[in-house]
């Protein structure tokens, strides 16, 4: 095996990493899986496989990069995934949500004592998770996957993963082939693995983010504070954010419905937060697609999709890091467990060990947040009502119970009934305010357009 790994690293063109998948092989030879994509989903899958004795090949086109991301994770992820505390940039204990009319709700009054929302940089987290996968025995393969050759015999023949090596030690455009028993696609919203196996299309949003380094006194304001802005000026179907990092703030927004207008929406969040980020210097500009809902097919043959490739980003909140890592670990373990029991990996086994367990655990959460997005993000009236509801202690307590520990909070019939009436009342009260805000925004936009025409 050492010679095979060395061959993959050198990758002279044409090159091939070959391990026989014939029926004459020993029944308990190590399972070999290509994990495409080295973010939290791929790294967690590779670590789970390697820890179970499988040969995991983690292919990542840009090992020094990372997906643009707000970087908030639930508190439970630190322990569940053994994330060192020194990787955390900020421990947010104050969350502020601002309505279209700039009414603010302090969303942290019900935060349990000692609890916080960890903020990390993705390049730091992703690099750590990849190193840990390598320490567990996974082989890191720097390269861009270009295609996937499907097996002639779906049950026994290998998958051929074609990629272009980006290993600095070899030729810059060496083409290589990796032969494996199964494939895990963790390569993001525009997943090539998903396209190669016909996993179906889905709608995507675009997230746009600027990293802004602030003067010390301005940065001190965001020491333990994160802000979320809602309104048609920052996004027609999502929110804008100002999240603190080690020495800068991440300022961004996202949208599905108005992707061509993303720069105008980014200007909107900059304008809303202008007084707090004044004097800051933009040190990085980032944009990236994110999925809007799970993909139609997440398991096809012996190919499974995890993380963004599977569509595991919640609407309403836009959260994806925890779900990426959780799905990758669950899928890797399911493949390794089935191989250990039967000496094979099958579509039925992956569906049972990974997909069914994932849906049982998280389907309700995703559907609930999808409902909230449709109710509250349809217009400024709904957004005003959302911020009003965010000030409610019952809402905050149930939200933190669900978010911090990744479990749906148990029903509280009387409290939930009161919340329903408050929601209805807020929607009625905020209808007039929301329409007025929308009218003023339109007037502001018309005035700005006239100024541009004059100049």
C-alpha positions as CSV (number, residue, x, y, z in Angstrom):
1,X,0.0,0.0,0.0
2,X,2.9,2.4,0.7
3,X,4.0,2.1,-2.9
4,X,0.5,2.8,-4.1
5,X,0.3,6.0,-2.0
6,X,3.7,7.1,-3.2
7,X,2.5,6.6,-6.8
8,X,-0.5,8.9,-6.1
9,X,1.7,11.6,-4.7
10,X,4.2,11.5,-7.6
11,X,1.3,11.2,-10.1
12,X,3.4,11.2,-13.3
13,X,1.1,11.5,-16.4
14,X,-0.6,9.2,-17.1
15,X,-0.7,7.7,-13.6
16,X,-3.0,5.3,-11.9
17,X,-3.5,4.3,-8.3
18,X,-4.8,0.7,-8.6
19,X,-6.1,-1.6,-5.9
20,X,-7.9,-4.7,-7.2
21,X,-11.6,-4.9,-6.6
22,X,-12.0,-8.4,-8.1
23,X,-13.9,-11.1,-6.4
24,X,-10.7,-13.1,-5.8
25,X,-9.5,-10.5,-3.3
26,X,-9.5,-11.4,0.4
27,X,-13.0,-10.8,1.8
28,X,-11.8,-8.5,4.5
29,X,-9.3,-6.3,2.7
30,X,-9.5,-2.7,3.7
31,X,-12.4,-0.7,2.3
32,X,-11.2,2.1,0.1
33,X,-13.2,5.3,-0.3
34,X,-12.5,8.5,-2.2
35,X,-13.8,11.6,-0.2
36,X,-14.1,14.5,-2.6
37,X,-13.8,17.9,-0.8
38,X,-11.9,18.8,2.3
39,X,-14.3,21.0,4.3
40,X,-15.9,19.9,7.6
41,X,-18.1,17.3,5.8
42,X,-15.2,15.6,3.8
43,X,-12.7,15.8,6.6
44,X,-15.1,14.3,9.1
45,X,-16.0,11.5,6.7
46,X,-12.4,10.7,6.0
47,X,-11.5,10.7,9.7
48,X,-14.4,8.3,10.5
49,X,-13.4,6.0,7.7
50,X,-9.7,6.0,8.7
51,X,-10.5,5.5,12.4
52,X,-12.5,2.4,11.4
53,X,-9.5,0.9,9.4
54,X,-10.6,1.9,6.0
55,X,-8.3,3.5,3.4
56,X,-9.7,7.0,3.0
57,X,-8.4,9.3,0.2
58,X,-9.3,12.9,0.9
59,X,-9.2,14.9,-2.3
60,X,-9.1,18.7,-1.9
61,X,-8.4,21.1,-4.8
62,X,-7.2,24.0,-2.5
63,X,-5.9,22.8,0.8
64,X,-5.0,26.3,1.9
65,X,-8.4,27.7,1.2
66,X,-11.8,27.6,2.8
67,X,-15.4,28.4,1.9
68,X,-16.6,31.9,2.8
69,X,-18.7,31.6,5.9
70,X,-20.1,33.5,8.8
71,X,-18.3,30.9,11.0
72,X,-20.8,30.4,13.9
73,X,-21.2,26.9,15.3
74,X,-23.4,25.5,18.0
75,X,-21.8,25.0,21.4
76,X,-22.4,21.3,21.3
77,X,-20.1,20.9,18.3
78,X,-17.0,21.8,20.5
79,X,-17.4,18.6,22.5
80,X,-19.0,16.3,19.9
81,X,-16.2,16.9,17.5
82,X,-13.5,17.6,20.0
83,X,-12.7,21.1,18.7
84,X,-9.9,22.7,20.7
85,X,-11.0,25.8,22.5
86,X,-8.0,27.8,21.2
87,X,-9.5,27.6,17.7
88,X,-12.4,29.8,18.7
89,X,-11.9,33.4,17.8
90,X,-14.8,34.9,19.7
91,X,-17.3,33.6,22.3
92,X,-20.5,35.5,21.5
93,X,-22.8,36.0,24.4
94,X,-24.8,38.9,22.9
95,X,-26.9,38.5,19.7
96,X,-28.7,41.6,18.3
97,X,-31.4,41.3,15.5
98,X,-32.3,44.6,13.7
99,X,-35.6,45.0,11.8
100,X,-36.1,46.9,8.5
101,X,-36.9,50.0,10.5
102,X,-33.8,49.4,12.7
103,X,-35.7,48.4,15.8
104,X,-33.3,46.1,17.7
105,X,-34.1,43.0,19.7
106,X,-31.5,41.7,22.2
107,X,-31.6,38.0,21.4
108,X,-29.4,36.8,24.2
109,X,-31.4,37.5,27.4
110,X,-32.3,33.8,27.7
111,X,-28.8,32.5,27.0
112,X,-28.1,29.9,29.7
113,X,-25.3,30.8,32.2
114,X,-21.9,29.9,30.8
115,X,-23.3,29.3,27.3
116,X,-22.0,31.1,24.2
117,X,-21.9,30.9,20.4
118,X,-18.4,30.0,19.2
119,X,-17.1,32.0,16.2
120,X,-14.3,30.5,14.1
121,X,-12.6,31.2,10.8
122,X,-13.2,28.4,8.3
123,X,-9.6,28.3,7.1
124,X,-8.6,27.5,10.7
125,X,-11.3,24.9,11.4
126,X,-11.0,23.2,8.0
127,X,-7.2,22.9,8.3
128,X,-7.5,21.4,11.8
129,X,-10.1,18.8,10.7
130,X,-8.0,17.8,7.7
131,X,-4.9,17.4,9.8
132,X,-6.9,15.2,12.3
133,X,-8.1,13.1,9.5
134,X,-4.6,12.6,8.3
135,X,-3.5,11.7,11.8
136,X,-6.2,9.1,11.9
137,X,-4.7,7.5,8.8
138,X,-6.4,9.2,5.9
139,X,-4.3,10.1,2.8
140,X,-4.6,13.7,1.8
141,X,-4.5,14.1,-2.0
142,X,-4.2,17.7,-3.3
143,X,-6.1,17.7,-6.6
144,X,-9.1,18.8,-8.7
145,X,-11.6,16.0,-9.5
146,X,-12.6,16.2,-13.2
147,X,-14.8,13.2,-13.7
148,X,-16.1,9.9,-12.3
149,X,-16.2,6.6,-14.2
150,X,-19.1,4.5,-13.0
151,X,-18.6,0.7,-12.6
152,X,-19.7,-1.7,-15.3
153,X,-21.0,-4.0,-12.5
154,X,-22.7,-1.8,-10.0
155,X,-22.2,-4.4,-7.2
156,X,-18.5,-5.3,-7.5
157,X,-16.6,-3.2,-10.0
158,X,-14.6,-0.1,-8.8
159,X,-15.3,3.6,-9.3
160,X,-12.6,5.5,-11.1
161,X,-12.0,9.0,-9.8
162,X,-10.2,11.1,-12.4
163,X,-8.3,14.2,-11.0
164,X,-5.6,16.7,-11.8
165,X,-2.9,16.7,-9.2
166,X,-2.0,20.0,-7.5
167,X,0.7,18.5,-5.4
168,X,3.6,21.0,-5.4
169,X,6.1,18.2,-5.6
170,X,4.9,17.0,-9.1
171,X,4.1,18.4,-12.5
172,X,1.5,21.2,-12.4
173,X,-1.0,19.4,-14.6
174,X,-0.5,15.7,-13.9
175,X,-3.6,13.7,-14.6
176,X,-4.3,10.8,-12.2
177,X,-6.9,8.0,-11.6
178,X,-7.9,6.6,-8.3
179,X,-9.7,3.3,-8.0
180,X,-12.0,2.9,-5.1
181,X,-14.9,0.9,-3.7
182,X,-17.1,3.9,-2.8
183,X,-17.2,7.7,-3.2
184,X,-18.3,10.4,-0.8
185,X,-19.1,13.7,-2.4
186,X,-18.4,16.6,0.0
187,X,-17.5,19.1,-2.8
188,X,-20.0,21.8,-2.1
189,X,-23.2,23.3,-3.6
190,X,-21.8,22.9,-7.2
191,X,-20.8,19.3,-6.6
192,X,-19.1,17.6,-9.5
193,X,-19.7,14.2,-7.9
194,X,-23.4,15.0,-7.8
195,X,-23.5,15.8,-11.5
196,X,-21.5,12.7,-12.4
197,X,-24.0,10.4,-10.8
198,X,-27.1,12.3,-11.8
199,X,-28.2,13.3,-8.3
200,X,-30.5,16.1,-9.5
201,X,-30.5,19.8,-9.4
202,X,-31.5,22.2,-6.7
203,X,-31.7,25.9,-6.2
204,X,-28.7,27.7,-4.6
205,X,-28.2,31.0,-2.9
206,X,-25.1,33.2,-3.1
207,X,-23.4,34.3,0.1
208,X,-21.2,37.5,-0.2
209,X,-18.9,38.6,2.6
210,X,-16.3,41.2,3.3
211,X,-13.8,40.8,6.0
212,X,-13.2,44.3,7.5
213,X,-10.4,45.1,9.9
214,X,-11.7,47.7,12.3
215,X,-9.9,50.2,14.6
216,X,-9.3,48.9,18.1
217,X,-12.2,50.9,19.6
218,X,-14.6,49.8,17.0
219,X,-13.5,46.2,17.3
220,X,-14.1,46.4,21.1
221,X,-17.7,47.0,20.4
222,X,-18.0,43.6,18.7
223,X,-15.9,41.8,21.4
224,X,-18.7,39.4,22.3
225,X,-21.5,40.7,20.0
226,X,-22.9,39.5,16.7
227,X,-25.5,41.3,14.7
228,X,-28.1,40.2,12.2
229,X,-30.0,42.6,10.0
230,X,-33.2,41.9,8.1
231,X,-34.9,44.0,5.5
232,X,-35.4,44.1,1.7
233,X,-32.4,46.5,1.5
234,X,-30.0,43.8,2.7
235,X,-31.8,40.7,1.3
236,X,-35.2,39.8,-0.1
237,X,-35.2,36.3,1.4
238,X,-32.3,36.1,4.0
239,X,-30.5,38.4,6.3
240,X,-27.3,40.4,6.6
241,X,-24.7,39.8,9.3
242,X,-21.8,41.3,11.2
243,X,-20.0,38.5,13.0
244,X,-16.8,39.1,15.0
245,X,-13.6,37.2,14.3
246,X,-10.1,37.3,15.9
247,X,-9.0,40.7,14.5
248,X,-11.8,41.7,12.1
249,X,-15.5,41.4,11.5
250,X,-17.2,39.4,8.7
251,X,-19.9,41.6,7.1
252,X,-22.1,39.8,4.5
253,X,-25.5,38.9,3.1
254,X,-27.1,36.1,1.0
255,X,-30.0,35.6,-1.4
256,X,-31.6,33.2,-3.7
257,X,-34.1,35.5,-5.4
258,X,-31.8,38.4,-6.3
259,X,-28.3,36.9,-7.0
260,X,-27.5,39.4,-9.8
261,X,-28.1,42.2,-7.2
262,X,-25.8,40.8,-4.5
263,X,-23.4,43.8,-4.6
264,X,-26.3,46.2,-4.1
265,X,-27.5,44.1,-1.2
266,X,-24.0,44.1,0.3
267,X,-24.0,47.9,0.0
268,X,-27.2,47.7,2.0
269,X,-25.7,45.9,4.9
270,X,-22.7,48.1,4.8
271,X,-25.0,51.2,5.0
272,X,-27.1,49.7,7.9
273,X,-23.9,49.0,9.9
274,X,-22.0,52.1,8.7
275,X,-21.7,53.9,12.0
276,X,-20.2,50.7,13.6
277,X,-17.7,49.7,10.9
278,X,-16.6,53.2,10.0
279,X,-12.8,53.5,9.6
280,X,-12.5,49.8,8.8
281,X,-10.4,48.4,6.0
282,X,-11.6,45.6,3.7
283,X,-8.9,42.8,3.8
284,X,-10.8,40.1,1.9
285,X,-13.9,39.8,-0.3
286,X,-15.5,36.4,-0.7
287,X,-18.5,34.9,-2.4
288,X,-19.8,31.3,-2.6
289,X,-22.9,29.3,-3.5
290,X,-24.9,27.6,-0.8
291,X,-27.8,25.1,-1.2
292,X,-31.4,26.0,-0.5
293,X,-32.7,22.6,0.2
294,X,-31.6,18.9,0.2
295,X,-30.7,17.4,-3.2
296,X,-33.3,15.1,-4.8
297,X,-30.9,12.1,-4.6
298,X,-28.3,11.9,-1.9
299,X,-27.3,8.3,-2.4
300,X,-26.8,6.8,-5.9
301,X,-25.2,3.3,-6.0
302,X,-22.1,3.4,-3.8
303,X,-21.8,7.2,-4.0
304,X,-23.2,9.3,-1.1
305,X,-23.4,13.1,-0.8
306,X,-22.8,15.0,2.4
307,X,-22.7,18.6,3.6
308,X,-23.5,21.3,1.1
309,X,-23.3,18.7,-1.8
310,X,-26.3,17.0,-0.2
311,X,-28.0,20.3,0.5
312,X,-27.6,20.4,4.3
313,X,-27.9,24.1,5.0
314,X,-30.9,25.3,6.9
315,X,-33.2,28.0,5.5
316,X,-34.0,30.9,7.8
317,X,-30.7,30.6,9.7
318,X,-28.3,29.6,7.0
319,X,-26.5,27.2,9.3
320,X,-24.4,24.5,7.7
321,X,-21.1,23.8,9.5
322,X,-22.4,21.4,12.1
323,X,-24.7,19.6,9.7
324,X,-21.8,19.2,7.3
325,X,-19.5,17.6,9.9
326,X,-22.3,15.5,11.3
327,X,-23.4,14.1,7.9
328,X,-19.8,13.3,6.9
329,X,-19.1,11.4,10.1
330,X,-22.4,9.5,9.9
331,X,-21.8,8.5,6.3
332,X,-18.2,7.4,6.8
333,X,-19.2,5.3,9.8
334,X,-22.1,3.7,7.9
335,X,-19.8,2.6,5.0
336,X,-17.2,1.3,7.4
337,X,-19.7,-0.6,9.5
338,X,-21.3,-2.3,6.5
339,X,-17.9,-3.3,5.1
340,X,-16.9,-4.7,8.5
341,X,-20.0,-6.8,8.7
342,X,-20.4,-8.0,5.0
343,X,-17.2,-7.2,3.2
344,X,-19.2,-4.9,0.8
345,X,-20.7,-1.5,0.5
346,X,-24.2,-1.3,-1.0
347,X,-26.7,1.4,-1.8
348,X,-29.2,-0.2,0.5
349,X,-26.7,-0.2,3.3
350,X,-25.7,3.4,2.8
351,X,-29.4,4.4,2.8
352,X,-30.1,2.5,6.0
353,X,-26.9,3.4,7.9
354,X,-26.6,7.0,6.8
355,X,-29.6,8.5,5.0
356,X,-32.4,7.0,7.1
357,X,-30.6,8.0,10.4
358,X,-29.9,11.5,9.1
359,X,-33.5,12.1,8.1
360,X,-34.9,10.7,11.4
361,X,-32.7,13.0,13.3
362,X,-32.9,16.3,11.3
363,X,-35.8,16.2,8.9
364,X,-38.1,18.0,11.3
365,X,-35.5,20.7,12.1
366,X,-35.1,21.5,8.4
367,X,-38.8,21.5,7.7
368,X,-39.5,23.8,10.7
369,X,-36.9,26.4,9.6
370,X,-38.1,26.2,6.1
371,X,-41.6,27.1,7.4
372,X,-40.2,30.0,9.4
373,X,-38.4,31.4,6.4
374,X,-41.6,31.4,4.3
375,X,-43.6,33.1,7.0
376,X,-41.2,35.8,8.1
377,X,-39.0,36.6,5.2
378,X,-41.7,37.3,2.6
379,X,-41.7,41.1,3.2
380,X,-40.8,43.8,5.6
381,X,-44.0,43.3,7.6
382,X,-43.0,39.8,8.3
383,X,-39.5,40.8,9.1
384,X,-40.7,43.5,11.6
385,X,-42.8,40.8,13.3
386,X,-39.8,38.4,13.3
387,X,-37.7,40.9,15.3
388,X,-40.6,41.6,17.6
389,X,-40.9,37.9,18.3
390,X,-37.1,37.6,18.8
391,X,-37.5,39.8,21.9
392,X,-39.8,37.3,23.5
393,X,-38.1,35.3,26.2
394,X,-40.1,32.1,25.4
395,X,-38.9,32.3,21.8
396,X,-35.3,32.9,22.9
397,X,-35.3,30.0,25.4
398,X,-36.7,27.5,22.9
399,X,-34.3,28.7,20.1
400,X,-31.2,28.3,22.3
401,X,-32.4,24.9,23.5
402,X,-32.6,23.8,19.9
403,X,-29.6,25.6,18.5
404,X,-26.9,25.1,21.2
405,X,-27.5,21.4,21.6
406,X,-29.0,20.5,18.2
407,X,-32.2,19.0,19.3
408,X,-35.8,20.1,18.8
409,X,-37.0,21.6,22.1
410,X,-39.9,19.6,23.7
411,X,-43.3,21.0,23.2
412,X,-44.7,23.4,25.8
413,X,-48.4,23.5,24.9
414,X,-49.5,26.6,26.9
415,X,-46.4,28.6,26.1
416,X,-46.5,27.6,22.4
417,X,-50.2,28.6,22.3
418,X,-49.4,32.0,23.7
419,X,-46.6,32.3,21.2
420,X,-49.0,31.6,18.4
421,X,-51.3,34.4,19.5
422,X,-48.4,36.8,19.9
423,X,-47.1,35.9,16.4
424,X,-50.5,36.6,14.9
425,X,-50.8,39.9,16.8
426,X,-47.2,40.9,15.7
427,X,-48.0,40.2,12.1
428,X,-51.0,42.5,12.2
429,X,-49.3,45.3,14.1
430,X,-46.2,45.2,11.9
431,X,-48.1,45.1,8.7
432,X,-48.5,48.9,8.6
433,X,-45.0,49.5,9.8
434,X,-43.6,47.1,7.2
435,X,-45.5,48.7,4.4
436,X,-44.3,52.1,5.5
437,X,-40.7,51.0,5.6
438,X,-41.0,49.5,2.1
439,X,-42.4,52.8,0.8
440,X,-39.5,54.8,2.4
441,X,-37.0,52.4,0.9
442,X,-38.5,52.8,-2.5
443,X,-38.3,56.6,-2.2
444,X,-34.6,56.4,-1.1
445,X,-33.8,54.1,-4.1
446,X,-35.6,56.5,-6.5
447,X,-33.6,59.5,-5.1
448,X,-30.3,57.6,-5.4
449,X,-31.2,56.7,-9.0
450,X,-31.9,60.3,-9.8
451,X,-28.6,61.4,-8.3
452,X,-26.7,58.8,-10.4
453,X,-28.5,59.9,-13.6
454,X,-27.6,63.6,-13.0
455,X,-23.9,62.6,-12.7
